[in-house]
Amino acid sequence: MDNKFNNMLQEFLKNNNVENIDEANEKLQEFIKMYNNGEIEYENTPLDDAYEILEEAQNAKTEKEAIKLAKKAYEKSKECFDAILFQCDLEENGIRRMKLLDDGLEFEKNRLIKEKYFDKENIGHFYGIFETRPYIRGLVIKAEYLLEEGKISQAENVCREVLRLNENDNMGARYLLMAIYATLEKENDMLKLYKKYPEEDLEMIFPLFALYYKLGNDKKAKEYLNRIDKCNSNFVKFFNGTIKESKKVEPGYYSRGDSSEIFMYLDRYDYLLITMPKLHEYVIENLMKNKKSKK
C-alpha cells in the first residue's frame, strides 16, 4: 500500500464515519470499487508529492540523477524518510552513509514522538502502522550497517529496539539478533529470544548450534546440528563440496530448505561464521559420519 493510496483510504473512511469492523469492511469494498473507477476526489499532500518524486528517483537512468531526485523528495516533505533510506542505499562511503542514516533516524524519531506515535499504545506494533513503518526499516538497515562494520554490540542494541517497537518483527531482526547472541556467546539472551520466536529453520537453529559449539557443549551442538540437517539437508552438502546452486529461486532471493537458503546464510551472517574457523571439520566429523553410519 503506497502513501497516497493509504491517505485516500483513511480520508474516505473518516468522511464516512466508520464505527466498527463490519462497516469498515463494507466501506473498504466500496472504496476499492470507486478507486478503480477513478471516482475518488483527492488532493495531493506534500508527502504524496514527495513519494511521486521518489518514484522518479527509483526509475532514474543514472545514479547522479537518482540521488538528486531523492534529495528533492526529502526537501519536499521531511516526512518522506524513505528518501533518506534510498540515498543510503546508493552511498558507497560507509562513514557518510551512516551519518546520513543516523541524522535521518534522529529527525524521524523526534517527528514521530511529536506526533504521538511513540505513545504506549503503539509500542510493539510499529510495522503495522503505515506512518512508522519506514522508521523500522531504517533501524534494521542501521543494524545491518553496524554488523558490516564489526560493531556487534551496537547492532545488538538496535535489534533489541526493533523488537521492542515491533514485536511481530516483519523485518526479521530476530534472525540478526540470534546470530549476534551466538557471536557474543550470550546463552540466556538467546534462549529467551528463541522461546519468544520458536521457529525451526536455519536462521533460528544455526545460531543455537553455533553457540553450543563455541561453548564446547558437544551434546547440544550435535542435537542442533541434526535439527539443521532436518530443516535443510543442503547444509552438509556445502561443507563436503557437493552443494549446487538452486535453479528454482531467482538470484538475490532464497527459499526455506533450498540450497539458496544456505548461500544466503553464509553471506548475511559472515560475522558469526568467521568466529568458527574450523567449523567445516566439526560438521563433516559429526554429520557426515552419522549419515554414513545410518546407511
N, C-alpha and C positions, 0 to 999 in steps of 0.2 A: 504494500500500500504506500503510494507516494504522498508527499506532504500536501499537495494541492487536493488530491482525492480525499485524504483524511479531513482536511479543513472543510471541504464541501459537505462531506457526510455529517460532521459534527454540527455544522451550521444548520443543515436540513433537519436533523433530529431535534435540535434546540428550538427551531421555529415551529416544530410540530408537537411540542410539549409531550415528549415520550416519557411515560411514567413507570413502565415495567418492561420485563424482558419480552413478553408476548407482543406488546406494542412495538418494541424496538425491532423485533424480527419482521413484523409486518411492514413497518416503515422502511426497513432496510431493503426489502424486496421492491418496494415502491421506488425508493431512491435509485437502485440499480437500473430499473427499467427506464426511469426518467433520464438518468445519466447517459445510458447507452443511446437514447434518442436525442441527446443534446438539449434537453428541456430544463436543465438546472441553471438558474441565474446565479452568477458568482463573479465577484470582482477580486482579482489577484491581490494578495498581500505582498509586502516587500520580501517575505520569506519565500513565497511562491515564485516570485521573480528570480530570487537568488538560486533556487533549485533548478529553474529553467536555464540559467546561465551555467550552472554546474554541469548540467546535462550536455551543454555545448562543449564544455571543457573535456568531458569524458569522450566526446566524439571528435575532438580536435586532431588535426593531421600531424602536428608537431608537439613535442613536449613543452617547448617555449610558449606556444600558443595556449596549451592546456593550463600551464601554471598561471599565465596572465588572466585567463578567464576564471580560474578558481579564486584568485585574489579578488577579482571584480565581484564574484558571487558573495564572498565574505564581507566585502565593503558594502554591498547592497543590503545585507542583513547579517548582523553578528549572531543571529540565532542559527545560521547555517553552518553548524560545526562540521558537517560532512565535508565542507570545502577545505577545512584545515586538514582533515584526515586524507583527503585526496592529494593535497600538496605534500604531506608527509610521505605518502607512498612514492612520490616522484623524486623526493630529495635523497640523493646518494650519500651526502656527507652526514655521518651519524650524529655529530655534535649539533649541527644546525637542525637536523631532523628532530632530535629530542627537545631542543629548545622551542621549536615551533609547536610541537605537541604539548609540552608542559605549559607553555603560555596559553595555548588554546584550551587545555583542560581546566586550568585555573579560572579563566574567564567564564567558561561554560558552567563550572560548578557554582561560581558566585551568582551567575544569572539564574540557574535552576533553584538555588537557595532562595533568592529574592522572589521567585515566582511560586514558592511553596512546594516544589517538587520533592524537596528533601524532608518534608514533614513525615511524621512517624508512620502514617497510614500507607505511604508509598514505598517505604524501605522494604526491600525484598522482592519488589515487583517492577523494577526499572525497565526491563526489556519489554514488559507488557504494556508500558506507557509509551506512546508514539514519540512524545517530546523528549523523553530521557534515553531513548534507545541509542542515539549517536554517542552519548557520553559513555555508555557501557562499552560500545565498540572501541572508543578511544582508550579506555583503561586496559582492555585486553591487548590492543596494539602496543600500548606502553609496556606491558608485561613482556611481550614478545621481543621488543627492542632491548629491554633490560637483560633478557636472557642471552640475546645475541652478544651483548657487551660483557657477559660474565658476571653481572650484578644479581646474583641468585637471591640473596635475602631481600633486596628491594623488590624484585619481581614477586617474591612470596607475599609481601605486604600488599602489593597491588591486586594480586589474585584474591587474597582474603577480602579486600574491599569490594571486588566484583561480586563475590558470592554473598556478601552482606547486603548489597544493594539489589541483587538479582538471584534469588535462591534457586530459581528454575534453571539457571545457567545455560541459556540458549547459545552462548558463545563458546562453551567448553573450557572455561577457566579451571574447572576441577581437574581436567586432564593435565594441564600445565602444573597445577599445584601438587598433584600426586607425584609427578616426576621431580619436582623441586624438593619435596619431602624425602624422596629416595636419595637424591643427591646429597642433601644435608643430613641424612640418616635420622630423621625425626619420626620414630616409630609411632608414638602416641598420637601425634597430629595426623599422621597418615591413616591410622586405623579409625579415628573419629570421622575423617573425611569419607573413607570408604563405607563406613556404616551409614552415612547420610546418602551416598550415591553408590549403592551396591550393584555395579554393572559387571558382567562377565565378558569383558572384551579387552583387547590388547592394551589400550591406553590406561585402563584401571588395574589390570592384573600384572603387567610387566613391572611397574614400579614396586609392587609388593614383592615380586621375585627379586628385583634388584636390591631392595632394602635388606632382605634376609641373606642374600648372597654377600652383600657388603659387611653385614654384621657377623657372618660366619655361622649362621644358623642353617646348616645343610638340610635338616628335615623340612623346615618350612620353605626353604628356597626350592627344593625339589618338588614339593607339593604345588607351588605356584608355577613352576616350570612345566609341570604336566598339565596344569589348567591352561597355560598359554598354548600348549600344543593342541588342546581340545578346541579352543576358540579360534585358532588359526594355525593349521598344520604347516603353513609356508614358513613359519618362524625357523624351524630347524633346517629347512632347505636352504635358507640364506647362509647359515653357518657351515653347511657341508658343500656349498657351492653349486647346488642343483636348482636354485630358485629361478623362475622365469618371469619376465615382466608380463603383467596382465594385458590380455587383448580385449577384455570385457569393459575396461574402465578407461575413460578419456584421460589423456595426460593432464596432470595437475589435480586430479581427483583420486579418491580411493573408496574402496568398499570393504566393509567388515568381513573378515575371513578370507579375503583375497590377497594375493601377493602385493597388490598396490598398497594395502594397509601396512605391510612390513616396510616398504620403501618410504612411506610417509613417516613412519615412526623413527626410522633411522635418521631421517633428515631433520624432523622437527625437534626431536629430543636428544640431539647430539651432546648437549651439556650434561646429560645423565650418562650417556654411553661412554664418554671419554674418561669417566671415573672408574671404568671397569675394563682396563686394557687386556686382560686375559679371559674375558667373558666367553670368547669362542671355544676355548679349551673346556670350560666348565659345561657349556651346552652340549658339545659333542660327547664329552665323557658321560654325562648323566642322562641325556635324552636319546642320543643315537644308540648307545649301548642297550638302553631299556627297550627300544624298538626292536633291536636285533634279537634280544633275549626272548621276546614275545612271539617271534616267528617260529 
